[in-house]
């Protein structure tokens, strides 16, 4: 029964993670549309410190969509391990890429379609090899994990990096380097996932009738989650306002997922319960997703499709044939000129030979 319940929870978490990606992918488009409308009106942009987007209903629609996605994501962490839930965020990248091609006039070329296919294959591989057992089942167990020296050092490092980027690197390079704001969102996101995981466990205990509201850890996790999510929303808005959506989304996914997988390995130690084949399969799936996302966006400005690829191949064949024809024609002309020169040489040489022979005859005579 316990094993069946574990599989049941696993598939619930999987379904919630997929629905979360759909909502979050759509939220990027809605928020970007709202920010573009504000830019046309001449309002101070979010990248310059403005908050006019708070009066734009499209931005609020995007925020609500992201809230629904995050709620589904929140619930998914309560049922499935972080190693499974977080990488499935790649589906939000696919949703964002497809919708942006329709609503933001950002083309999805052949490389992008191949990238989507690879991302889906990588996500499927990770689902197959992800751990299906939860290790942390109570807040007391979560509290022991949070004071573990390894996680304490990791959390301290994350906070230091975030503060350095917020107060030193951001004001100097945030407007020109896309990695600055995305790094802030990603490292803080690792802590937010930890808070979500703990709150998910608290909700499950509350449903089971255990006294959760009197536990200080539940409130600490809630406050930590609010602070982390607020920071992520602020700096993600800045990144979306300054840079292209199809560029922000994949880089954010790679950085955020890497941070969460690192945090999961240190805090939840889910990797310790995985076999060698599952570890290799999970890493291979993650790398496949990264390659897919790279193809999806690295060549996004190149207009290429199966039709244009076929036309290009035909043009290359024609060019090659024409070049061979020109080479043959040049060779023919060269040989023809050599023949004419030969004939002319012989025609010019004959009188001299006759004179020589005549002179010889005259001399002998």
PLY file of the C-alpha trace (Angstrom):
ply
format ascii 1.0
element vertex 365
property float x
property float y
property float z
element edge 364
property int vertex1
property int vertex2
end_header
0.00 0.00 0.00
2.82 2.39 0.82
4.48 1.75 -2.52
1.18 2.26 -4.38
0.57 5.49 -2.45
4.09 6.66 -3.36
3.41 6.09 -7.07
0.04 7.82 -6.73
1.70 10.87 -5.16
4.41 10.76 -7.83
1.91 11.04 -10.69
-0.08 13.75 -8.89
3.13 15.76 -8.54
3.95 15.12 -12.21
0.54 16.39 -13.37
0.79 19.47 -11.19
4.29 20.22 -12.49
3.14 20.03 -16.13
0.13 22.29 -15.51
2.42 24.67 -13.64
4.68 24.97 -16.69
1.71 25.84 -18.92
0.54 28.63 -16.62
4.02 30.03 -16.07
4.91 29.92 -19.77
1.77 31.88 -20.58
2.49 34.38 -17.82
5.75 35.46 -19.48
3.82 36.44 -22.61
1.10 38.34 -20.76
3.59 40.26 -18.63
5.76 41.09 -21.65
2.72 42.36 -23.56
1.82 44.57 -20.61
5.35 45.97 -20.39
5.41 46.67 -24.14
2.11 48.56 -23.89
3.56 50.70 -21.12
6.66 51.41 -23.20
4.45 52.66 -26.07
2.65 55.00 -23.65
5.98 56.49 -22.55
5.76 55.35 -18.94
8.94 54.80 -16.93
10.07 51.27 -17.67
10.59 48.61 -15.02
14.25 48.29 -16.05
14.71 51.95 -15.06
13.08 51.46 -11.67
9.52 52.37 -12.64
6.43 50.59 -11.27
3.83 51.74 -13.80
3.19 48.09 -14.67
1.10 47.90 -11.49
-1.61 49.85 -13.37
-1.55 47.57 -16.43
-4.21 44.82 -16.44
-2.22 42.59 -18.82
0.65 42.56 -16.36
-1.76 41.60 -13.59
-3.19 38.83 -15.78
0.34 37.56 -16.25
0.95 37.77 -12.52
-2.23 35.80 -11.80
-1.23 33.20 -14.37
2.18 32.95 -12.77
0.51 32.72 -9.37
-1.61 29.82 -10.57
1.48 28.17 -11.99
3.43 28.71 -8.80
0.52 27.34 -6.76
0.49 24.19 -8.89
4.25 24.06 -8.58
3.93 24.54 -4.84
1.57 21.60 -4.60
3.78 19.49 -6.85
6.68 19.78 -4.41
4.44 18.35 -1.70
3.89 15.17 -3.72
7.01 14.69 -5.83
10.78 15.21 -5.31
12.42 18.47 -6.37
14.67 16.53 -8.75
11.55 15.78 -10.82
9.49 18.96 -10.40
12.12 21.59 -11.10
13.54 20.34 -14.44
10.01 20.07 -15.85
10.07 23.86 -15.87
11.54 23.39 -19.35
7.99 22.94 -20.55
7.31 26.55 -19.59
10.14 27.54 -21.92
8.46 25.64 -24.75
5.08 27.21 -24.02
6.70 30.65 -23.88
8.56 30.10 -27.16
5.49 28.87 -29.02
3.21 31.61 -27.71
5.79 34.34 -28.32
5.92 33.32 -31.98
2.18 34.04 -32.22
1.69 37.02 -29.91
5.08 38.77 -29.80
6.14 38.20 -33.43
9.19 36.23 -32.35
9.71 33.59 -35.04
10.16 29.90 -34.21
12.48 28.53 -36.89
13.71 25.01 -37.64
16.34 25.14 -34.90
13.65 26.18 -32.44
11.40 23.28 -33.37
14.29 20.84 -32.97
15.06 22.46 -29.62
11.46 21.94 -28.51
11.66 18.27 -29.48
14.94 17.77 -27.59
13.55 19.52 -24.52
10.52 17.23 -24.50
12.75 14.17 -24.88
15.02 15.37 -22.08
12.07 16.02 -19.80
10.71 12.54 -20.51
14.10 11.01 -19.68
14.22 12.86 -16.38
10.68 11.73 -15.49
11.66 8.11 -16.14
14.81 8.26 -13.99
13.64 10.63 -11.24
13.41 9.27 -7.66
9.88 8.22 -6.76
10.32 8.19 -2.99
10.17 11.14 -0.60
12.76 11.31 2.08
11.44 14.19 4.24
7.99 13.48 5.64
7.63 15.84 8.64
8.54 19.34 9.78
10.73 17.91 12.52
12.77 16.11 9.91
12.87 19.29 7.82
14.18 21.27 10.80
17.07 18.81 11.19
17.91 19.18 7.50
17.92 22.98 7.65
20.54 23.07 10.42
22.78 20.60 8.58
26.27 22.19 8.19
26.33 21.54 4.43
23.05 23.34 3.79
23.92 26.13 6.21
27.11 26.88 4.25
25.20 26.69 0.96
22.48 29.08 2.17
25.08 31.53 3.50
26.90 31.49 0.16
23.64 32.06 -1.74
22.71 35.06 0.41
26.19 36.61 0.02
26.13 36.18 -3.76
22.62 37.66 -3.98
23.54 40.70 -1.88
26.71 41.36 -3.91
24.75 41.21 -7.17
21.88 43.35 -5.81
23.94 46.18 -4.30
27.18 46.15 -6.31
26.96 44.33 -9.66
23.33 45.19 -10.50
23.59 49.01 -10.46
26.73 48.87 -12.62
26.05 46.11 -15.15
22.35 45.19 -14.86
21.31 47.25 -17.89
23.86 45.66 -20.22
24.49 42.12 -18.95
21.54 39.72 -18.99
23.17 37.38 -16.46
23.09 39.87 -13.58
19.36 39.95 -12.80
18.89 36.31 -13.82
21.60 35.23 -11.38
19.81 37.03 -8.55
16.52 35.30 -9.43
18.18 31.90 -9.75
20.16 31.77 -6.52
17.25 33.16 -4.50
15.02 30.64 -6.28
16.98 27.77 -4.75
16.01 29.00 -1.28
12.40 29.60 -2.32
12.11 25.99 -3.49
13.37 24.83 -0.10
10.70 26.95 1.60
8.03 25.62 -0.76
9.07 22.06 -0.05
8.83 22.62 3.71
5.46 24.37 3.46
4.14 21.56 1.29
5.05 19.11 4.01
3.39 21.40 6.59
0.16 21.48 4.56
0.12 17.70 4.29
0.57 17.45 8.06
-2.21 19.99 8.63
-4.56 17.95 6.43
-3.64 14.89 8.48
-4.76 16.74 11.62
-1.36 17.54 13.14
-0.84 20.90 14.96
1.18 22.85 12.38
0.19 26.47 13.12
1.96 26.35 16.47
5.21 25.25 14.87
7.58 28.26 14.42
9.28 26.59 11.46
6.11 26.83 9.37
5.96 30.61 9.84
9.68 31.02 9.19
9.30 29.10 5.94
6.29 31.22 4.95
8.12 34.52 5.58
11.18 33.21 3.75
9.03 32.24 0.78
7.38 35.68 0.61
10.76 37.42 0.70
12.33 35.15 -1.91
9.39 35.30 -4.33
9.16 39.10 -4.03
12.84 39.41 -4.90
12.49 37.02 -7.83
9.48 38.89 -9.27
11.23 42.26 -8.99
14.43 41.26 -10.77
12.71 39.01 -13.28
10.57 42.01 -14.30
13.71 44.03 -14.86
15.29 41.30 -16.98
12.12 40.90 -19.08
11.81 44.63 -19.61
15.39 45.11 -20.79
16.08 41.92 -22.73
14.22 39.68 -25.18
11.76 37.22 -23.65
13.06 34.31 -25.73
16.52 35.03 -24.32
15.57 35.59 -20.68
13.41 32.48 -20.36
15.95 29.77 -21.32
18.88 31.31 -19.44
16.72 31.69 -16.36
15.63 28.06 -16.66
19.20 26.74 -16.87
20.48 28.87 -13.98
17.44 28.29 -11.78
17.33 24.52 -12.37
21.04 24.16 -11.71
20.67 26.07 -8.43
17.68 23.97 -7.35
19.34 20.66 -8.25
22.39 21.71 -6.23
20.19 22.71 -3.29
18.23 19.46 -3.56
21.42 17.41 -3.53
22.64 19.21 -0.41
19.39 19.60 1.58
17.10 16.75 0.60
19.84 14.29 -0.45
17.47 12.71 -2.96
20.43 11.70 -5.12
21.68 9.32 -2.43
18.68 7.05 -3.04
19.18 6.90 -6.80
21.04 4.16 -8.62
23.93 4.88 -10.96
21.76 4.39 -14.05
19.14 6.79 -12.69
21.76 9.43 -11.88
23.24 9.14 -15.38
19.75 9.20 -16.91
18.74 12.28 -14.93
21.92 14.18 -15.82
21.64 13.12 -19.47
18.04 14.31 -19.58
19.01 17.63 -18.04
21.86 18.13 -20.53
19.52 17.20 -23.38
17.11 19.89 -22.19
19.94 22.43 -22.08
20.97 21.55 -25.66
17.35 21.83 -26.75
16.98 25.23 -25.14
20.24 26.35 -26.73
18.96 25.37 -30.18
15.64 26.99 -29.38
17.15 30.42 -28.80
20.76 30.61 -30.03
19.67 30.69 -33.69
16.33 32.44 -33.18
17.27 35.35 -35.50
18.11 33.03 -38.40
15.15 32.59 -40.74
15.35 28.91 -41.63
12.72 26.23 -42.24
12.45 22.96 -44.12
11.27 24.84 -47.21
14.10 27.38 -47.14
16.56 24.59 -46.39
15.44 22.72 -49.54
15.70 25.92 -51.61
19.17 26.58 -50.22
20.29 23.05 -51.12
18.97 23.49 -54.67
20.80 26.81 -54.97
24.01 25.17 -53.80
23.58 22.43 -56.38
23.00 25.00 -59.13
26.00 27.02 -58.02
28.17 23.90 -58.01
26.91 22.88 -61.47
27.47 26.37 -62.84
30.96 26.46 -61.38
31.78 23.11 -62.98
30.37 24.36 -66.31
32.46 27.50 -66.16
35.52 25.45 -65.36
34.86 23.15 -68.35
34.24 26.13 -70.63
37.48 27.79 -69.46
39.40 24.58 -70.05
37.89 24.29 -73.55
38.84 27.90 -74.35
42.34 27.36 -73.03
42.81 24.23 -75.15
41.30 25.95 -78.18
43.63 28.92 -77.81
46.59 26.60 -77.51
45.55 24.85 -80.76
45.23 28.15 -82.60
48.60 29.29 -81.33
50.08 26.01 -82.51
48.67 26.43 -86.00
49.75 30.03 -86.19
53.21 29.01 -85.04
53.44 26.42 -87.75
52.14 28.86 -90.38
54.73 31.46 -89.38
57.51 28.91 -89.26
57.04 27.63 -92.83
58.49 30.64 -94.72
61.58 30.63 -92.56
62.04 26.92 -93.20
61.66 27.52 -96.94
64.19 30.32 -96.86
66.59 28.12 -94.92
66.14 25.29 -97.37
66.51 27.63 -100.30
69.58 29.16 -98.76
70.95 25.74 -98.19
70.24 24.81 -101.78
71.84 27.99 -103.01
74.85 27.36 -100.87
75.26 23.82 -102.12
74.82 24.91 -105.64
0 1
1 2
2 3
3 4
4 5
5 6
6 7
7 8
8 9
9 10
10 11
11 12
12 13
13 14
14 15
15 16
16 17
17 18
18 19
19 20
20 21
21 22
22 23
23 24
24 25
25 26
26 27
27 28
28 29
29 30
30 31
31 32
32 33
33 34
34 35
35 36
36 37
37 38
38 39
39 40
40 41
41 42
42 43
43 44
44 45
45 46
46 47
47 48
48 49
49 50
50 51
51 52
52 53
53 54
54 55
55 56
56 57
57 58
58 59
59 60
60 61
61 62
62 63
63 64
64 65
65 66
66 67
67 68
68 69
69 70
70 71
71 72
72 73
73 74
74 75
75 76
76 77
77 78
78 79
79 80
80 81
81 82
82 83
83 84
84 85
85 86
86 87
87 88
88 89
89 90
90 91
91 92
92 93
93 94
94 95
95 96
96 97
97 98
98 99
99 100
100 101
101 102
102 103
103 104
104 105
105 106
106 107
107 108
108 109
109 110
110 111
111 112
112 113
113 114
114 115
115 116
116 117
117 118
118 119
119 120
120 121
121 122
122 123
123 124
124 125
125 126
126 127
127 128
128 129
129 130
130 131
131 132
132 133
133 134
134 135
135 136
136 137
137 138
138 139
139 140
140 141
141 142
142 143
143 144
144 145
145 146
146 147
147 148
148 149
149 150
150 151
151 152
152 153
153 154
154 155
155 156
156 157
157 158
158 159
159 160
160 161
161 162
162 163
163 164
164 165
165 166
166 167
167 168
168 169
169 170
170 171
171 172
172 173
173 174
174 175
175 176
176 177
177 178
178 179
179 180
180 181
181 182
182 183
183 184
184 185
185 186
186 187
187 188
188 189
189 190
190 191
191 192
192 193
193 194
194 195
195 196
196 197
197 198
198 199
199 200
200 201
201 202
202 203
203 204
204 205
205 206
206 207
207 208
208 209
209 210
210 211
211 212
212 213
213 214
214 215
215 216
216 217
217 218
218 219
219 220
220 221
221 222
222 223
223 224
224 225
225 226
226 227
227 228
228 229
229 230
230 231
231 232
232 233
233 234
234 235
235 236
236 237
237 238
238 239
239 240
240 241
241 242
242 243
243 244
244 245
245 246
246 247
247 248
248 249
249 250
250 251
251 252
252 253
253 254
254 255
255 256
256 257
257 258
258 259
259 260
260 261
261 262
262 263
263 264
264 265
265 266
266 267
267 268
268 269
269 270
270 271
271 272
272 273
273 274
274 275
275 276
276 277
277 278
278 279
279 280
280 281
281 282
282 283
283 284
284 285
285 286
286 287
287 288
288 289
289 290
290 291
291 292
292 293
293 294
294 295
295 296
296 297
297 298
298 299
299 300
300 301
301 302
302 303
303 304
304 305
305 306
306 307
307 308
308 309
309 310
310 311
311 312
312 313
313 314
314 315
315 316
316 317
317 318
318 319
319 320
320 321
321 322
322 323
323 324
324 325
325 326
326 327
327 328
328 329
329 330
330 331
331 332
332 333
333 334
334 335
335 336
336 337
337 338
338 339
339 340
340 341
341 342
342 343
343 344
344 345
345 346
346 347
347 348
348 349
349 350
350 351
351 352
352 353
353 354
354 355
355 356
356 357
357 358
358 359
359 360
360 361
361 362
362 363
363 364
